[in-house]
Amino acid sequence: MSDLNIQARNLDLDSLDTQEQLQQTEEAPGSDVTDEQLRDDATTAESWLHYNKGLEGIGYSPADRITRENVDGLSLEYTIQDRDEHVRDHLPTQANPIVVPSGGDDPPVMYYSTALQEVHAVNARNGEHYWSYAYEPEYGGGLNRGGTAQRGVAVYGDKVYLKAADVRIVAIDRYTGEPQWRTHALSETQREEMEPRRLGSTGAPLVFDGKVLLGQSGGGGGWGAVLALDAESGDILWDQDTLDRDRWVDDTYQYGDCNMWMTPSVDPETGLAYFPTGNPAPQIQAMVRPGPNEHSDSVIAIDTESGEIEWATQLLAHDWWDYDGYFVRLFDMEVDGEERRVLEYEDKTGWIRILDAETGEVLGRSEPYANQGGELPFMGIPPAGEDQKVTKSPTGFGSTDWNPDGYSPQTGLVYICAHDDWRYTWYEPDWEFAEDYEEHNDLGGGKETMEHPDKEARVSAINPASGQVEWTQPYEFEEDVTTPQAGGNTPTGGGLVFGGGTNEVLRALDAENGEILWSEETGIGHQASPVVWDDPAEGKQYVAAAAEDTVVTFALEE
C-alpha cells in the first residue's frame, strides 16, 4: 500500500486518550447501504452484508454460478497477507469479511477486521487496498496492541462499525476510513457497579432498522449485557443485562458472566432479536454458584424497538462444563404438518436444538453428532482433586465451537463443524468463591488438560426436521496435531458446501452427500466460514476465506 495519506488521530471521545491511525490510498466506491439491502441480503447473490449472511444468520449464499459440474475450475484469484507473525502464531483472524456491491461497473468493496483491531477496505475483485484503519484499545485482549479474537464488522449507510476489544463501538466512514464516533458500549448497571476491564469483545455487531445490536464477551469477573446503539449518532438507545440477578443466590451474579460471544440474529418481520448467551462463571467449579444460573446457556429474545425481553429459554442449567451457547439462526420448517418459524440453536454439547421463534418453546433436538461421555459420564460432575482426574468429551473446546455454520433452504440441511476432543478434568475443592475469585477467575478452580490422543474433526449434515445426521465428511490431519478443528461451512445455491479446517485445506463438498468435489491447500488454518458472492459485471463467482493473517480468494468465470 502506498503512503499517500497517513493520519494519526488523538480523539477525546468518552474521555479516553488512545491512538487511531488511518492509511489511505483512495476512496472506496459505491453508495450508502440501505435498510432494504440489509433485509434482502439473505436472498441476494451479489452481497454478503452481515456476519454469516442475512439478518437471519443462515450462512447460505444463493450464488449458483459455481456448481457440482464446474467447481473443479475454481482457481486462486488473489491473496491478501498482512504477515503479522505475532497474530499468526497467537491469535489468528476469525473474521467473516463483508462484501458490499457498488453497482454498475465499479467493483464491490470487501471490509474485514483483524485481531489487532484493524479494519481494511479492499477491492473485492483484486484485493487492492482503498484504506486501512487501526484502533488501539484502552484494554483487552492480551496482545501488545490490545488484540483479541475479532470476528468481523457491520455496515450501514455510509459507515462501517468495529466492535473493539475494549467494548467500544467505532463508526468509520466506509468510503474514506475516517472515524466518525466512538461509544463505550456498557449497560447502565455495568457503568455503575463493575470494572469494565472485566469485559471484552469478539462477535461482530449487527445492524437492523437503524440500530447497531451487540453483546459482550468476558472470561469471568462480571456479567454481560446486550445493547442497541443509534447507527447514525452512536447514542445508546437501550441496554439489557443478560443475567437475571434475582434468580442468582446472594451476590454470585457479580461474577456470573452470561456473556454473548457471538452475533445475534433478527427476524425482520417481528423485529425480535435473538441473543445466544454463554456459560456462567466460574467454569467447572460450579459448587460456588448454586441454582440454574439464569440466563446462562440460553436464548434471549428481545424487542429491538423497546429493548424488552419477550422470552428467554435456558437450554442448559447450572453449566459445569463451559458449554456455551454461541449461535442461533432463523428459518421456516414444517413441524407436525405445520409451517413454523424456528430457531436452530448451537452450543458445545454435540446436539442442535430447534425452538419456536415466537415463544421459545423447545421443539426438539438432533441425535448426537459428536462424542458425549468418557470416564466422566456426559454432563457428570467433575471429581475433586487432580489425583481423581477423568477423561471427558465434549470438553470446554466443545463438540462445536464459535465457527459459523450454514443452513441450506435448498437441501433443508444444517452443515455443522464437528470435533471429537478429549481432555482430563477435575476441580479444586478447597477454594472459597468470595475470597479468592480474583486469583481463579480464568477457570474458577476448574482444570482441563489435553492429554488424550483420540481426536477428530469433520463436517456433519443434520436434518433439523428429523434430527438425523444425514452424512459426515472427516478432515485429514497429521498425527501430531494437538487440536484438529473443522472451520465454518457455507452452503450455496450451486449445491455446494464450502469450508476449511486447521489442516490448511479449503474444500467444496456436494451438499447432498458430502462428497469432496474440490480441495486446495492454502497454507493457512481455516476457522471462520468462507464468504461467497457473485459479480455479474465480471461474470464471476468468488469464494473468500479469512484465516490467520491472510484473506485468500478464489474465483470461477462462466
N, C-alpha and C positions, 0 to 999 in steps of 0.2 A: 504494500500500500504506500502510495506517495504521501508525503507530509505537507500537503497543500495548505491545510488549515488545522493547527493544533491549538486547542484552548484548554487552559487549566482554570477550573472554576472553584471558588470557595463560597458556597451559598449558605447564608444564615437562615436555614429552614428548620423549624422545630428546635431552635436554639442549639443546633448541632454543628460543630466545626468538623467538616470532613472534606475529602477531595473528590472531585469529579473531573474526568478527562474525556475530551471528545477529539477524535481523529477523523477528519472528513476529507473524502476525495471529491465527491459530488453529491448533489441531492438525489434522493430516490424518486423514481417516477410514480405516477398513479394518482388516484383520487381518494377522498375520505371513505373509510369503511362504514357502511350503514347498518342500522338495526336489521333491515331486511336481509342483507348479506349474511349477517351472523345467524339469523334464523334459518336461512336456506343452506348453510354450509354443509350439513349432513348429506344433502342430495345434490351437491354441486361438485362436478368432477374437477373444475379448474382451480379450486381453492382448498386450503387447509387453515381455517381461521381460529380454531380452538384447540386446546390441548386434547388429544385423542379424537379430534374432528367432530364438530357438531355440538350444539348445546346439550344434546342428549348423551354425548360421550361414547357413542357406539364404536368408534375406531374403525369405521368402514369407509372406503373410498369407492364411489360409483364409477371411477375411471375404468374403461374397458378396452382401451387400445392394446394393452398387453394382455394376451390370452394364453391358455394352455398350449395352443398350437405354435405361438411365435415367441414365447418367453425366452427360448434359447438364444434369441438375437439381442437380448439385453446386454448393454456394454457400458463401461465406465465413461461418464461424461466429464466430470471434474471432481477434484478433491480439495477441500479447504483444510489446511493444517495450521493450527496455532502453535503447535510444538512447545507447549509448556510442560516440561518433563515433570515438574512438581505435581501438576494436575494429573498427568497421565499415570503417575505412579501411586498417587494417594487419593484423588477424588475426581474421577473422570466425569465428563459431561453426561448428564442424564436427560437432556432436553429433547422435547418434541418440537422441531422447528415449525414456524408459522409461514405459510405461503399466501401472499395477497396478490390476486390478479390486478394488472394495471390497465387492462383494456386496450383494444387496438393492437398495434404492433409493438408497443412498449413491453418490456419483459416483466413478468411477475417478480415481486420482491420477497426474498426469504429473510425472516428475522429469527435469530437464535441466540440463546444465552449460554454462558459458561459458568463453571464453578467459581471463577474469580470475579463474579458479579459484573460481567461484561455483556453488552448487547451488540450484536453485529447485524447490519443491514447489507445484503448482497444481492446481486443479480442472480435470480434463480435459474437462469439458463446457462450461466458460465461460472458462477461463484465469485465474480469480481466485486470487491467491496465498494459500497457507497459511503458508509461511515461506521465507526466503532465507538461505543460509549462505555466507559468504565466507572464504576462506583465503588468507593472504599467504605464499607460499613463501619459503624462505631464499634460493633462487637459481633461475635458469632462465627462459628464455622471451623476454626482450628487451623486455617492456613494464614500465612503472614498478611495477606490482603483480605482476610475475612471471608475466605471462600467457604462454600457449603454446597451440599447437593442442590443443584439448580435444574429444575425440570421444565422451564420454558416461560414464555411471556404471553401476554394477551394484546390484542389490537382492537381499536375502535376509533372512529372519526379520523383525526389527524395524529393519533397518539399510539405509542407502544407502552405497555405497562410492565415494569420489572418489580417483582416481589423480592427484595434484597434480604440478605442473611440477618440483618438486624430488625426485621419485620417492618421495614419502611417500604412503602409503595412509591416508586419513582415513575412519573409520567414523562415520556420522552417524545419529542416531535418526530413522527415516523419518517418524515422527508429529510430532515437535517441532522437528527441526532441530538438536538439541543434539549436539555432538561427543562421541563415546564413547571412541575410542582412535586413536592415530596410530602408524604403523610406517614407518621408513625402509627401503624395500624394496631392499636391496642384498645381493648374494651374499657369502659369507664371504671369497672372494678379492678381491672388489671393495673390501670394507672394509679389507682388509689391504694392498692393492697399488696402489690408484688413487685419484685425486681424484674424489669423486662429482659435483662440479660439471660434469664432462665429460658426464654423463648427463642425459636429460630424460624426458618422459613425454607420450605422445599417445593411444595406443589405450586404449579402455575396458577395465576388468578384467572377468572373467567368473567366476561362482560356480558350482561343481559339488561336490556331496557335502560341503558344509560347508567348502569351501576357496575362497579368493579366488585365482584364477590370473591372472598378469600377466607382461608383459615390459617392456622399457625402450626408449627411443629415445635418439639421440645422433648428432651430426654429425662424429665423429672424435675421437681422443684417448683412447680407452678401448676396452672391449669390453662386450658386453651379457650379460644373464642373464635367465632366467625363474625365477619363484618361485611358491610356494604358501603362503598365509597362513591361519591358523585364522580363520574368519569371525567367531567369537564374541570371541576374545581379541586377534587381531592378531599372534599369535606366528608366526614364520617356521617352517614345517613342513619345507620342503626348498628348495634352490636349485640351479640348474644353469647354469653358464656356457654361452653359446651357441656360442662358437668352440672348436675343438679345437686348443689351443695346441701340442700335439705335432706337428701337421701344418703348422705355420707355420714359416717359415725364421727362424732366430735369434730375435730379440726382436720381430719385426714384429707379433706378436699383440697387443702392448701398445697398438697404435693400430688394431686390426682392425675395430672396430665389430661387425658381425654382430648388430645390434640388431633387436628385434622391435617394429616400429612399430604393429602392429595387434593386434586381439583374437584369441585362439586360438579354435578350435572343439573340441568334445568329442564323442566317441562314448559316450553314456550306457550302452551295453551292455558295452563293453570297458573303459571307464574311461581310454582313451587321449586325451590332449590333443594337438592338432596346432598347432604354433607355426611360422608363416612368418617367416623371417629376412630382413634387409635386406642391402644391398650391403656389401662390405668397404671399408676406408679405407686410404690416401687414395683419393678418387674420381678417375677419369680418369687420373691419374698412377699407373699400376699397376706400373711397372717396379721400384719400390722394395719391392714385396711379392710376390716370386716364389712359384710354387706355386698350387694350386687355391683356397687361402684358405677352407678348410672352417671352419665350416658357414655361410658366407655364401650368400645367394640359395638357401636350402634350405627343406625342411620337416623339422622335428624332431618325432618322435612320442615323447611322454613318458608314462609310467605315473603317473597322478595320485596314486596311493597312495604309491609309493616315491620318485618323482622321478627314476627311472632312465630313460635314453634307450633306447627299444625299437628304433628305427631312425632314420636320417637320410638323406635323399636330396637331393643338391645338383642343382639344375636349371640353374645357370649357374656354371661355374668361372672363377675369375680375372676377375671382372667389371671391365671398364674404364669402364662407361658409366652407372653409377648405376641399374641396372635391378632395383631392389628386388623381392623377393617380399613381397607385402603381404596376401594373403587366401587362406584355404582354407575350403571348405565341403564338407559331408559328405552324400551321398545314395546311394541304390541305383540301379544301372544295369545293363542287360544288356551283357555283354562276351563275345563269341564264343559266344552262345547260353546263357550262364550269368549268373544274377543275382549281382552282386558289390557289395560296399560300396566306394565310391570316394571319393576326394578330388578336388575341382576346384581347381586352383592357378592364381592370377593374379599376374602381375608386369607389368613395363613393356614387355616385348618385343613385344607385339602378337599373342601366342598365348594360349590357355588350355591347360593340361596336365591330364591325368587320371592319377591314381596309385591303386594298390591301397591301401586304407586299412589292411590288415593287415600288408603287407610293405614298402610304399613303392615298389614296382615302378612305373616309368612305363609306362602302358598306351597312351598316345597323346597327340596334341596336335591342336588345331584348325588349320584354314587361317588365314593371317594375316587379322586384321580391321582392320589399320591399316598405314600406310606403314612399310617396313623398307628403309632404304638412303639414297640421296643420293649426293653426291660421295664420301663415305666409305662403302665397302661395309658392308652390315649386319654389325654387330659387328666391323668392322675397327678396327685400332689408330689412334687419333687421331695426326695429324702433330705434329712438334715445332716450336714457334715460331708466333707469330701470323701471320707472313708466309706461312705454309703452311696457314692455316685452311681448313676444308672444311665443307660442309653435311652434317648427318646427321639421321636420323629412325629410330626414336624418339630423343628427347632425354632428359635427366635428368627432364624433366617427364613423360615416359612416354606410350606408347600408351594406357595406363590408369594411373591413379594410385590413391590410397588409397580413393577413393569407393566405398562398399559397394554391391554389385550383388546381384541375386537370381536364384535358380533356381526355376522353377515345376514341381512334380510333376504339375500338370495338363497342361501342354504338353510337358514334357521339355526345355525350352529354358533357357539361361542368357542373361540380359539384361545386357549389359555396356556401360558408358560408354566410348566410344572417342574418341581425339583424334589428329589428324594435326598435328604441330607440328614445325617445322624450326628448327635453330639451327646456327650455326657453332661448330666445336670445334677445340681444339688443346691442347697441354700445354707446359709449360716444362721443357726437358731438363737444365737446369743445377742442379737442386735436389737437395740431399742430405737423405735421409729423417731420419737420426738427428740432424742438427744443426739443421735448420730446420723441424721438424714444427710447432712451436707457431705459427710465422708463417703456415703454409699449411694449417692443419687444417680449413679450410672446404671447399676442393676439392683440397687436396693438390697444388697446382701445375697442376691442370687448369682449362680455361676453356670456358665456353659463353656465347654471346651470341645474343640473339633479334633477328635481322635479316631473316629470310626471310618473304615475305608470304603464302605458301600455307599456310593453316591451316583446320582444320575440326573440328567436334565432332558426334557422333551417338550414337545407341543402336544396338547390333548384337545381334541374336538369334542365338545359336550353339547348334547341336545337339551336345551333348558326346559323344554316341554315335558320330556320323558325322564330327564335326569341321567340318561345313559351316556357313557363315554363311547363315542362312535368309532374313533380311531386315535392312535398315538403315533408320533414320529420322533424317535430319540435323536439327540445330538451326540456326535462322537467327540470324546475328549482324551487327551493324553492321560496316562495312568497317574502321573504325579500332580495333576491339577487338584488343588485343595478344595475349591468350591465351584463345581461346574454349575453354570447358570444359563437358563434359556432367557432370551430377551423377549420384549413385547412383540405382538403379532398384529398385522394389518391385512384383513381380507379386502378384496377388490371386486368390482363389477366384472372383471375378466375371469372370475372363477379361480383366483389365486389367493394364497396367503403368504405375505412377505414377512420375514422375521429373521433374527440372528441370535447368536449366543456369545458367551465369553470365550468360545473356541475360535473366534475371529473369522467366522464364516457367515455370510448373508445368503439366505435361501428363498426360493419360491416353491411353495407346496401346492398340490392340487387340493382345492378347498373341499372337494367331495370325499377324497380317500386318503389324503396326506402324502401322496407320492411326491418325492423330490423331483421337480422338473428343471430346476436351475439352481446353481450354487456358485459362489465366488469367494475366494479367500481375500479378505480385506486388510488383514494385518492389525485390526483393531477389535476390541471386545465389545460386542453389541449388547446393550441392556434396554434402552428405550425402543419403542416401536418405530419402524420406518414411516415416513410420510410419503404419500403418493398423490400426484396431481397430473392433470392433462393440460397441455399447452396447445390449443387449437391453431394459433397463428404459426407455430413451428411444426405442427403435425407430429408432436412427440408426447410421450408419457414419461414422467420422471419418478424415480424412487430414491429418496434420500434418507440417510440414517446418520444421526449424530452419536458419536461414541468416542470415549477417551478425549483427546484434544483435537478431534477431527470430525468434519462432515463429509461423507462420501456419497456421491450422487451418480446414479445410473440412469440411462435413458434408452428408449426404443422409438425409432421413427417409422411410421407406417403411412 
